[in-house]
Amino acid sequence: MKTILPSLRNFPVEELSDSMVHSLEEAAAKCRINAVTMVTLPNSGHPAGSLSSMEMYLTVYGVADSTPGNCSSFDRDYVAISHGHTSPGAYAALAAWGFFDPMDAVAHFRQCGSPFQGHVERDVPGIDWGSGNLGQGLSAGVGFALAQRARGNGKRTYVLMGDGGQTKGQSAEARRIASKEKLSNITALVDWNRIQISGSLESVMPADIPALWKADGWNVLECDGHSFRELYAALKQASESAVPTVILCRTVMGKGVPFMENSSEFHGKAPLNDLYVQAMRDLGGDPSLLEDARNRRTSAQLPTGRHITTSSFGLDTGVPRLYTVEAKKTDNRSAFGSALADIGKLNYKKEGGAPLLVFDCDLAGSVKTGEFASLCPEWFIQTGIQEHATATVAGAASTAGVAALWADFGVFGLSETYNQQRLNDINKANLKTVLTHVGLDVGEDGMTHQAIDYVGLLRNTFGWKLAVPCDPNQTDRATRWAIKEPGCVCLAMGRSKLDVLASAKGAPLFGEGYEFRYGKAELVCEGNDGALFALGAMTGRALKAAQMLKEKGITVSVYAVSSPLLPDDDALRAAAATGRIMTCEDHCVASGMGSILAARMTELRLNAAFKALGVHRYGDSGASEDVFAAMGLDAASLAAAFEKLL
């Protein structure tokens, strides 16, 4: 007989009645049976934490305005799960609230091709953020809360967490951001069972968990995490708080199965054979469920889950600015900042439009987001020196009904936060990350601040697009393109002021009539003796090298590459026809553009003498031009290297 769950959405009653509690307790018993069977079938998963979190999951998904009908829309409540390994508990609870057939999860948990993966993923209806690493869920929840505040819809965000992840630095960063932004629309719940995978909290890493949250300005509540009446009351109280609230839920690890309770043994271990039978007896279940699930696993078609799409939100990106050849030099980051300000001014609080949230980590003056902040103060989010949380906050916000952009130095915005950016990719986020100060261009700051790995890092992902503009005009147009382009896009640029690149006729190369095209290598000049492929701002040095070679009677083509992850096959074929190709980049030569083009040439069966020039050691601290020369990447060195190919 199917349990009829009571309507809890948006707190319709002051307190739960006895009949409501009884229905929820019946549902929890069935969910525990399903969760234990879920992990036993593949002999893989995390049963004990799923059992201790079960009442939390059922209550949160009950009160939240997130339903099978609206869970893929923007204006609703959001639920972020930080301890994603307790997916059996989440799946069982979602099924109880009608998001899908419970047997779909039970039979196909951790089966190749199934949406019901070992850790929660967005392919499952009702899951708003895929969380692999502990400590990321609160950051995602903060992003959701910021997005809903910007949309002005009055919706809430709930975050479910384990107690073992409370000491993680990213969680602390997220707590502070939520407090600083006064996010009264976020409630976190901690499964406080005092057990983690290696033993007790006290033996692994002791911490005063209530004090951590209080110190960061949160309202702290405590309750019995297995009491639906107390959970409901605490959640309702949190919804009326003027500050962010955490509910510390006192729970029992492995609740309901005595041989699992208060033990770390079944944190990540399935109960097999007689233990499964014993668990079913303890939970009031029928052990034959396992065989039914096994038959379904081998005979039924895999569930498909849901399809996640990204949106460009239709922002007005305006008319590009024109930087003339005669004008004073300017840096690409300033061109980006001006374009961003243009876009902000055109869209700020526009009726019917989507908000554009811009995130900064105490670098607005250097990454050039200051003008946007002045023009669009309610869309500018200052998160301080807290990059790990900010990467996830911005990424999650981009999936919740706002356009989102984060600007930071290359070594902070990607090298330091690669794991977070990887999860943004996995979650099909729509984040625009702008990296300034990349490559050797930061000269004096030295090797710790020279971002020479960003191409290689993004090369390891499957969804990120990377644009490395060559001059201010292309930067302006690439910025406007990126804002409209669905999915995760990274813009990377250096610090120094640059000349505006000119065509053979002396006009701006990326001026009137030019539109940024991702994957297009632009032919800047033509020659017959070989070709140079230059990444981004290296194009100016490559052109000077070409002029030096021309004075010696050697003519080379120069291609300006702004999309190193997507080779231009037509350009490669034309270049290979000259017999010689050389690449140049202020990036690690082993993992950058040169290696990508070389691999693509092999795939296309192109034959040409080939040389890749790039960063082959950590750079020096000194004037930018001196650092480039020491690395063999100044114009004279490029020309000399090409001559060796002749």
Buried (B, 14 or more C-beta within 10 A) or exposed (E): EEBEBBEBBEBEEEEBEEEBBBBBBBBBBBBBBBBBBBBBBBEBBBBBBBBBBBBBBBBBBBBBBBBEEEBBEBBBBBBBBBBBBBBBBBBBBBBBBBBBEBBBBBBBBBBEEBBBBBBBBBBBBBBBBBBBBBBBBBBBBBBBBBBBBBBEBEBBBBBBBBBBBBBBEBBBBBBBBBBBBEBBBBBBBBBBBBBBEEEBBEEBEEBEBBEBBEEBBBBBBBBBBBBBBBBBBBBBBBBEBEBBBBBBBBBBBBBBBEEBBBBBEBBBBBBEEEBBBBBBEBBEBEBEBBEBBBEBBEEEEBBEBBEBEBBBBEBBBBEBBBBEBEEEEBBBBBBBBBBBBBBBBBBBEEEEBBBBBBBBBBBBEBBBBBBBBEBBEEBBBBBBEBBBBBBBBBBBBBBBBBBBBBBBBBBBBBBBBBBBBBBBBBBBBBBBBBBBBBBBBBBEBBBEBBBBBBBBBBBEBEBBBBBBBBBBBBBBBBBBBBBBBEBBBBBBBBBBEBBBBBBEEEBBBBBEEBEBEBBBBBBBBBBEBBBBBBBBBBBBBBBBBBBBBBEEEBBBBBBBBBBBBBBBBEBBEBBBEBBBBBBBBBBBBEBBBBBBBBEBBEEEEBEBBBBBBBBEEEBBBBEBBBBBBBBBBBBEBBBBBBEEBE
